[in-house]
């Protein structure tokens, strides 16, 4: 299991898209590979970095051994 703490930005802020790309690259993965594995066009996962796309957010998070809430907390607000 990887220590994902070093990849995480400060709490409660969404990861910058470049941070997501870097974390994937460190694990030998790519957005295109994730897209294709999910049955989408190779550019699909890149769109999830800029706007909500729950299925691909989950696939990206799974590739990073995280939850989508850790990467995009603004998209997954915690209930009061």
One Martini backbone bead per residue (centre of mass of N, CA, C, O) as a GRO file, in nm:
protein
   80
    1UNK     BB    1   0.097   0.035   0.021
    2UNK     BB    2   0.056   0.361  -0.013
    3UNK     BB    3   0.162   0.685   0.072
    4UNK     BB    4  -0.076   0.945   0.021
    5UNK     BB    5  -0.005   1.200   0.188
    6UNK     BB    6   0.210   1.338  -0.013
    7UNK     BB    7  -0.027   1.396  -0.240
    8UNK     BB    8  -0.179   1.586  -0.051
    9UNK     BB    9  -0.349   1.846  -0.007
   10UNK     BB   10  -0.501   2.049   0.161
   11UNK     BB   11  -0.763   2.057   0.331
   12UNK     BB   12  -1.064   2.128   0.147
   13UNK     BB   13  -0.912   2.103  -0.129
   14UNK     BB   14  -0.878   2.076  -0.440
   15UNK     BB   15  -0.714   1.933  -0.666
   16UNK     BB   16  -0.495   1.982  -0.887
   17UNK     BB   17  -0.465   1.860  -1.195
   18UNK     BB   18  -0.152   1.824  -1.178
   19UNK     BB   19  -0.162   1.642  -0.925
   20UNK     BB   20  -0.314   1.412  -1.049
   21UNK     BB   21  -0.120   1.351  -1.279
   22UNK     BB   22   0.129   1.297  -1.100
   23UNK     BB   23   0.011   1.065  -0.932
   24UNK     BB   24  -0.039   0.880  -1.172
   25UNK     BB   25   0.248   0.870  -1.287
   26UNK     BB   26   0.380   0.745  -1.027
   27UNK     BB   27   0.182   0.477  -1.100
   28UNK     BB   28   0.164   0.430  -1.420
   29UNK     BB   29  -0.066   0.629  -1.505
   30UNK     BB   30  -0.359   0.740  -1.702
   31UNK     BB   31  -0.622   0.897  -1.833
   32UNK     BB   32  -0.647   0.728  -2.089
   33UNK     BB   33  -0.642   0.451  -1.952
   34UNK     BB   34  -0.891   0.496  -1.780
   35UNK     BB   35  -1.092   0.556  -2.002
   36UNK     BB   36  -1.062   0.291  -2.163
   37UNK     BB   37  -1.125   0.096  -1.922
   38UNK     BB   38  -1.430   0.237  -1.910
   39UNK     BB   39  -1.522   0.293  -2.229
   40UNK     BB   40  -1.386   0.553  -2.321
   41UNK     BB   41  -1.258   0.809  -2.434
   42UNK     BB   42  -0.934   0.916  -2.386
   43UNK     BB   43  -1.044   1.222  -2.286
   44UNK     BB   44  -1.257   1.193  -2.053
   45UNK     BB   45  -1.102   1.213  -1.774
   46UNK     BB   46  -1.010   1.509  -1.812
   47UNK     BB   47  -1.295   1.631  -1.761
   48UNK     BB   48  -1.307   1.550  -1.450
   49UNK     BB   49  -1.105   1.779  -1.357
   50UNK     BB   50  -1.325   2.027  -1.428
   51UNK     BB   51  -1.584   1.833  -1.401
   52UNK     BB   52  -1.839   1.654  -1.319
   53UNK     BB   53  -1.779   1.275  -1.310
   54UNK     BB   54  -1.837   1.019  -1.119
   55UNK     BB   55  -1.720   0.770  -1.270
   56UNK     BB   56  -1.432   0.901  -1.317
   57UNK     BB   57  -1.367   0.983  -1.035
   58UNK     BB   58  -1.361   0.694  -0.928
   59UNK     BB   59  -1.137   0.586  -1.118
   60UNK     BB   60  -0.919   0.780  -1.029
   61UNK     BB   61  -0.927   0.717  -0.728
   62UNK     BB   62  -0.865   0.417  -0.754
   63UNK     BB   63  -0.580   0.463  -0.886
   64UNK     BB   64  -0.503   0.626  -0.597
   65UNK     BB   65  -0.630   0.499  -0.341
   66UNK     BB   66  -0.905   0.666  -0.321
   67UNK     BB   67  -1.140   0.913  -0.286
   68UNK     BB   68  -1.320   1.156  -0.430
   69UNK     BB   69  -1.340   1.334  -0.168
   70UNK     BB   70  -1.025   1.383  -0.149
   71UNK     BB   71  -0.999   1.535  -0.432
   72UNK     BB   72  -1.325   1.657  -0.432
   73UNK     BB   73  -1.475   1.819  -0.183
   74UNK     BB   74  -1.668   2.021  -0.340
   75UNK     BB   75  -1.842   1.770  -0.469
   76UNK     BB   76  -1.850   1.643  -0.149
   77UNK     BB   77  -2.032   1.736   0.076
   78UNK     BB   78  -2.076   1.758   0.406
   79UNK     BB   79  -2.294   1.691   0.619
   80UNK     BB   80  -2.430   1.861   0.902
   0.00000   0.00000   0.00000
